[in-house]
Amino acid sequence: EVSGNKPAYEPKIELVNKDWKKGEDVTLSIEYETMPKIPELDLGKIAVEKITSDPDKKTIDESMENLRNGALDFKEGKENAKAEPNDQVTLDFEGFIDGKAFENGSGNDFPLVLGSNSFIPGFEEQLVGTKRGEEKTVKVNFPEEYGNKELAGKKAEFKCKIKKVSKPIKPEVNDELAKKFGLDSLKQLKENIEQQVNAEFEQASKTL
């Protein structure tokens, strides 16, 4: 300690009279930061405010709606139904690079939801507007960071045949919906949703 102060870290000490000679007084410069003075507090008078938030019916309903969107059924559309975003098309496809088919670039009766981003960027968008029985050549570029280095960054063409166009159908809120998630009843599903939402709100309250 210096003059009753507590240095926050090692003080910086420099010789002021650098032309000091034997027999003369030594003058030093000492520079340091002091620890702040902390006043005594009566902890009994300190009040801590805890902010909590309880989920409302709207939040729980939104969670149920999200579950329904995640458990969509698909029903085949009319004969001339054109594929729209979020529809499911069932197709055969074969991919070519420089006119040659490449390994693992084909599939049959493949169900593809348009907008799911399951395929190469740009692929699904080109199938919007197609209908059953239609043949479509899709042209895409494999991303530079594609996992297969032999395909990364290359241009490709996929010859596609649309075999079915199906429209999404949201499941009803009933026991059958609960069974899709491995539960016995709608009551149990609702209880699980409430527990999950409550846990999320409780966690959020701790971070406020």
N, C-alpha and C positions, 0 to 999 in steps of 0.2 A: 504494500500500500504506500502511496505517496500523498502526504498532506491529508490523510484520512480518506482519500478516494480509492476506489477499487478499479484498476485498469481492466478494460474489456479484453485486451490482448497484450502481448509483449510490447513494451514501449520502444519507440524509436529514439536512440541516443546518438548524438553527433558532437564532435569536438568543434567548438566555436572558434577559439584562437588556435587555428591550425599552424601558426608560426610559433607555437609554444616552445620555450626553452627551459632547460633544467633550472629549477629554482623559482620559476614563475608559477602563479596560480593557474589551475586548469579550469577553463570555463566550458561547461557542457550544456547542450540543448536537449531537453527531454520532451518528447511529443507522444501523447497517448490519448485514447478515448476512455472515458470512465463509464462504469456500469450505471444505469439510471437508478435513481433513488425510488424505491417502491414504498409507498405509504402503507401503513398498517391498516388492514381492512377488517371489518366485522363481517365475517362470512355469513353470519346469521341474518344479516339484512339484505343479502343478495338473493334476488328472485330470478329463476330461469324460466323462460317462456318456451314451451314445447308446442310447436305447430303441428297439428294433425289434420288429415283430410280423409273423409269417409266417402266411399264410392256411392254414387246415386244410381237410380234405376236406369238412366240413360247410358251410363258407362257399362253397366251389366248387359243391357240390350245390345250395345255395340259389339261387345265381346261375343255374344251369341251370334250376331250377324256375321262376324269374322269367321266363326266356326262353320256356318252354313256355306260361306264362300269357299272355304277350304275343303268342303265335302260335296262339291258339285257333281251332279249326274249329267249325262249327255244323251240327248234323244235325237235320232236321225231326223233331219229336216225334210221338207218337201223335195220332190224330184229335182226341181230347178233352183233349189235354195242356194244362194251364193254365200260363200264363207265370209264371215265378219270377224273383227277382232274379238277374242275370247271364245270363238267357236272352236270345235275340235274337228280337224280334218284327218281322215284315215287315208294314208297314201302309200304307194310304192315309189321308191326313188333309187336312182343310181347316179353316183358322182363321177365326173371326168375332169382330168387336168391335162391340158394340151391334147385333148381328144382321146386320152387313154383312161380307162376305169382304174381307180385306185383302191387299195385294200381297205376294207371296212367302210367303204363309202356308199353302201347300198342297204336297203331294208324293204321289207314287205309288210303290208297291213300295219304300218306304224301310226299310232294315234298321236297327233301333235296339236296341242292347244295353241292357237295363234295369239301371240303376246306373252307366252310363257318364257320366252328367251331360252328355249331348250336347244335350239340349233344355232348355227353360225349367224352372227349379226347380219341382218338384211334378208335372211332366208324366209322367215315367217311372213314378213310384210308383203312379199311378192305373191303369196298364196291367197291374200285377201281378194275376194271377188271371184275366186274359182268355184266351180261346182262339180257335182258328181259326174265321173266319166271324162272330165277334161284332162288334157295333157298340158303340162306347163314346164318350160325350161327356166330354171332359176339360176341366175348368175350372181356369184358372191366372191368375196376375197377372204381367205383365211387370215385371221389376225396374226400380226407379227409375233405375238407372244403365245401362239397356239401350242398346246402341249406336244403335238407330234411335229418335230422339227422338219420332217420331210414335206409337210404340208404348210407350215407356217409361212405367211406372207404370199402364198400363191393364189392365182385366180382359178376358180373352179366353176363348172356347170353341173347342175343336177337336173336330170330328166325325171319329172315327177308325173305320176298318174293319180288323180284324185278318185278315191273309191267310195268315200262317204263324207258328208258334211253334217255334223251334229251340233245341235244348239244346247247351251248350258241350261240346266234346270236346278234351281236351289231346292235342297231337301226341305220337307216340312219339319217344323219344330215338334217332334214327337219322340216316342221311344225308339223308333227306327234310327233317328239321328244319333241318339245316345249310343246305340249298339255299334255304329260306325266308329266310335271312339273307344270301344271296348267296355262300355258301361251297360248296366242293366236297364236303366229307366231314364226318362226325361228328368224326373225329380233328382236323381243322382247327378245328372249332367249339370243341372242348374246349381246344385250345391257346390260342385267342383268349380264352376265358373265364379261363383261368389267368393269361394275361398281363394282362388287365384287372384281375383281383382283386389280383394282385401289385402293380400300379401304384397301386391304391387304398390298399393297406396301406402301401406305401412312402411315399406322400404323408401318410398319417395318422401314420406314425412321425416325420416331420419336424416335425409340429406338437406332438408330446408334449414 
